[in-house]
Every structure is written in structure tokens, then in C-alpha cells.
Amino acid sequence: MKWTDINDLAIELAEAHPGVDPLKINFVDLMNWVIVLPGFSDEAKHCGEKILEAIQQAWIDEVA
């Protein structure tokens, strides 16, 4: 997975961190959690605030 795989990342995060409210995750933690997901193979430097916002929103939608 890459940073652009927003929905896949959101699903993986929801499965890896059940019960976590994605609204309460800061972007530093979110980025670190994505980087350690199994199958993630992109570089941290390719990540930005807009990508993290999109991942967070997709995660919110996933658990809603």
C-alpha cells in the first residue's frame, strides 16, 4: 500500500486499532501507525497533511 491508498489504509487502521476514535488521533501518531501497517511500502516523505486528513476522514467513515 501507498499513501494514496486512502480507503485501504483506513480499513487496515480500523482493524489494527479497534475502539480507537480516529478524531482523537494526532497526525504524528496517525502517520506512524500507517507506516507500520503490514503491506505498507511507501516513504514518510511522501506524506503530507492533506493525505493524513483524507486517511483520518476515511477511517471515521469506516467506523461510523
ZIPEWO-V359807 format. One record per residue. N is the residue number from 0. RES is the residue in three letters. PHI is phi in degrees with one decimal (none if undefined). OMEGA is omega in whole degrees, -180 to 180 (999 if undefined). Layout:
BEGIN
N	RES	PHI	OMEGA
N	RES	PHI	OMEGA
END
This chain:
BEGIN
0	MET	none	178
1	LYS	-120.3	179
2	TRP	-58.5	-177
3	THR	-80.3	178
4	ASP	-85.8	-171
5	ILE	-54.0	-176
6	ASN	-67.2	178
7	ASP	-62.7	179
8	LEU	-64.0	180
9	ALA	-62.2	179
10	ILE	-63.8	180
11	GLU	-62.3	179
12	LEU	-65.0	179
13	ALA	-62.3	179
14	GLU	-75.0	-178
15	ALA	-76.7	-176
16	HIS	-132.1	-179
17	PRO	-64.7	178
18	GLY	84.8	179
19	VAL	-84.9	176
20	ASP	-83.2	-178
21	PRO	-61.7	177
22	LEU	-72.0	-176
23	LYS	-101.0	-180
24	ILE	-94.6	175
25	ASN	-80.0	-173
26	PHE	-67.4	178
27	VAL	-64.8	178
28	ASP	-64.0	180
29	LEU	-58.5	179
30	MET	-60.4	-180
31	ASN	-65.0	179
32	TRP	-67.2	179
33	VAL	-65.3	-176
34	ILE	-58.2	-177
35	VAL	-92.8	177
36	LEU	-65.0	176
37	PRO	-60.5	179
38	GLY	88.6	178
39	PHE	-81.5	-175
40	SER	-142.2	177
41	ASP	-121.0	-178
42	GLU	-97.5	-179
43	ALA	-58.7	-177
44	LYS	-66.9	178
45	HIS	-86.0	-178
46	CYS	-95.0	176
47	GLY	-143.4	-177
48	GLU	-60.0	-179
49	LYS	-64.7	178
50	ILE	-66.0	179
51	LEU	-63.5	177
52	GLU	-62.2	180
53	ALA	-66.0	178
54	ILE	-63.4	180
55	GLN	-60.6	-180
56	GLN	-65.2	179
57	ALA	-64.9	177
58	TRP	-66.1	177
59	ILE	-58.2	180
60	ASP	-63.6	-179
61	GLU	-65.5	-176
62	VAL	-92.1	-180
63	ALA	-77.1	999
END
